Amino acid sequence: MMTDYAIESLGLEKTYFPRFGGREIKAVSNLTLRVPAGTKFGLLGPNGAGKTTFVKMLLSAVHATSGSAKIFGRDATEPEARRPVGYLPENHRFPVYLSGFAMLDFYGALSGLDWRERKARIPEYLDLVGLSGWGDTRIKKYSKGMLQRLGLAQALIHKPRLLILDEPTDGVDPVGRREIRDLLNKLTGNGVTVFLNSHLLSEVESFCEYVAILRKGKLAVEGKISNLISGAGYRVVAFGVTEAILNDIRLTGATIANLPEGIAIEAPTREASNSVIDKLRAGGAFIETVSAATSTLEDVFIRATQPDKAA
């Protein structure tokens, strides 16, 4: 079944009804979200925003109250829809008495791989995640970073088309994080969709192409990261700016900083930027440069998830 989307949710909702009184909790509310196939997509939000509930509904571990979800165009509640999915949950637990090889053999069998396929793939995937030589070692001797690598191997062993990862680099050192990013980049280059949950905003910003930010179960922001961090305003550098002009500019909500080559003015919106430029020209100042203001994904996240201001 061909589709442009790896994941597509339409009006998805999940409400928890308390048994003994209390307020109903709407974990996910009217969530419509589309993840283009073959892309690197980040799902962000503060604790309790509904990220884990959304993933559990995709995997049918939790049933939606209303709405629907599709994986590669197929209803997510159908078992066949989940066959092309690899999943690494946060805080996963593997049987510590098994060796790494035995654990991958077990999960490979659950994924429908026959013995010959498992025997061939297990050494390959142990090597792929940097655990070559550790296959015969019991998991109880693995470090936290090694457990993350092993978890990634079990999510990949059946060669999924969609990889859902929840904090995949938790406990992994900086070198290991780079290696995992390189591996995931190679996978997306081969058409695999990577859907990433992470609290490491800098990692999401450097790795993902698209992002969605949830707040209180609702979609607050979504889009291409490059567009979201480009900003709506502009940065103007000028000199010959009098204090009277600066006082007028402050009324637009712009921020002002002194530079060796003049004054740097950052306006929050395009309208404010135009007003700043008009005031500078009217006051006889010389405008040296005008450039698009940029922000970080962290700035976007804070703006999208900050509490509502009292009226």
Secondary structure, DSSP 8 states (H G I E B T S, - for coil): ---SEEEEEEEEEEEE--SSSS--EEEEEEEEEEEETTSEEEEE--TTSSHHHHHHHHTTSS--SEEEEEETTEETTSGGGGTTEEEE-TT----TTSBHHHHHHHHHHHTT--HHHHHHHHHHHHHHTT-TT-TTSBGGG--HHHHHHHHHHHHHTT--SEEEEESTTTT--HHHHHHHHHHHHHHHHTT-EEEEE-S-HHHHHHH-SEEEEEETTEEEEEEEHHHHTS-SSEEEEEES--HHHHHHHHTTT-EEEEETTEEEEE-SSHHHHHHHHHHHHHTT-EEEEEEE----HHHHHHHHHS-----
